[in-house]
Amino acid sequence: MSKANRMNIVVVGGGAAGATIARILSSKINASTTSLTLVTARPFALHLPAAIRLTTTAEGKLEDEVLIPYDQLLVNGNGTIKIGRVTSIDQNKESHSGGSVVLSTGERIRYDILVLAPGAEWDGPLAFPDDRAAVLDHIKSWRRKFENASGIILAGGGAVGCEYAGEIKDVFPRKKVTIVHSDSQLLNSAYPDKYRKRVEKDIISRGVNIVYNDHVDDFESIPATTRSQRPLDGDLVVPTFGSRPGTGFIKSLGSGVLNARGQIKIRPTFQLESYSNIYAIGDVVDWAEQKQAAKAPKHAQIAAANILAQLSGGAPKKTYTGQPELIIITNGKKQGISFMGFLWGITLGNWFSSSMKGKELMISMTRKAYGLSK
């Protein structure tokens, strides 16, 4: 088959979900009939579960392992990695036969099947730039901010805020750390109260203060206060609240594609409700589950199977029914509380949490998932 007549699969996003499905597809497709292109804004993947420690301390030079190259991602080199940021999608809305993704440079990449996995957008220390040099400067800048602060206020008591508290206390045990959280307990109601109380107890044991049922609106003014005018002890305010779906460019597909939270409306096959040749996986999908990298492999496996069926002229039949909620909240390297939503719900403490995540931050496992030996 000529190059012009090949079916083109384009995957947008090189994070956990996009990289996983690109790797699966690269091992399955026939290069003579199907091309695969992964479009990613950075020339490396950034392992977010390690980013909290990465931006807190230079210990261990984590940047050497956490910024993961794409060199070995595609099996047998079957496909292309394109570095660029997608700004819009030009889909053939009448025939649903394909279209093009448009990059910030104006370049267009044609697709017959499109996979959207752009991931999440963050604020504060987790808001990494695209360029490698800028990323390294960003990391160094936040390390200096944490080191120079006399007291640190974490605006958000979800997983990010809790884990920052533990990492800061590991490196700067005498610094004052305060979490301000909008709810009456840490994390959110996806997890049982008993588990949330265990996390609270674990965090407080490090000397962290927690302010509940309040917000931080001003991240610049010192002395800092909460929305209710409660004074806060600290000279560095860090946004540690949740992320937003990185779906701004997807609005170009039309008004019915995203929900009110900016998530992509999908069928259980991971196909968009509006377009059968476009799939979405990862943190951006409108599905009632917590947004975590651990969910990505199952998303990718099901979507990949359906894409392969579609390529062969069949109908996508694999459907997603969700996954049990699992979470490991580390409290520095040696402490942490984990929850597994199996059976009646299982809570595990320091040894499990440290062994599974706290010590090594799942870096080796993630690098292997990108095709690297270590």
ABEGO torsion letter per residue (X at the ends): XBAAABBBBBBBEABAAAAAAAAAAAAABBAAABBBBBBBABABBBBAAAAAAAAABABGGAAAAABBBAAAABBGGBEBBBBEBBABBBBBAAAGAEEBBBBAAGBBBBBABBBBBAEBBBBEAABBBABAAAAAAAAAAAAAAAAABABBBBBEABAAAAAAAAAAAAABAABBBBBBBABABBEBAABBAAAAAAAAAAAAAAGBBBBBGBBBABAABOBBBBAAGBBBBEABBBBABBBBBBAAAAAAAEAAABBAAGBBBBBAAGBBAABAABBBBEAABBBBBBBBAAAAAAAAAAAAAAAAAAAAGBBBABBBAEBBBBBBBBBEAABEBBBBABEAEBBBBAAAAAAAAAAAGGAAAAAAAAGBAX
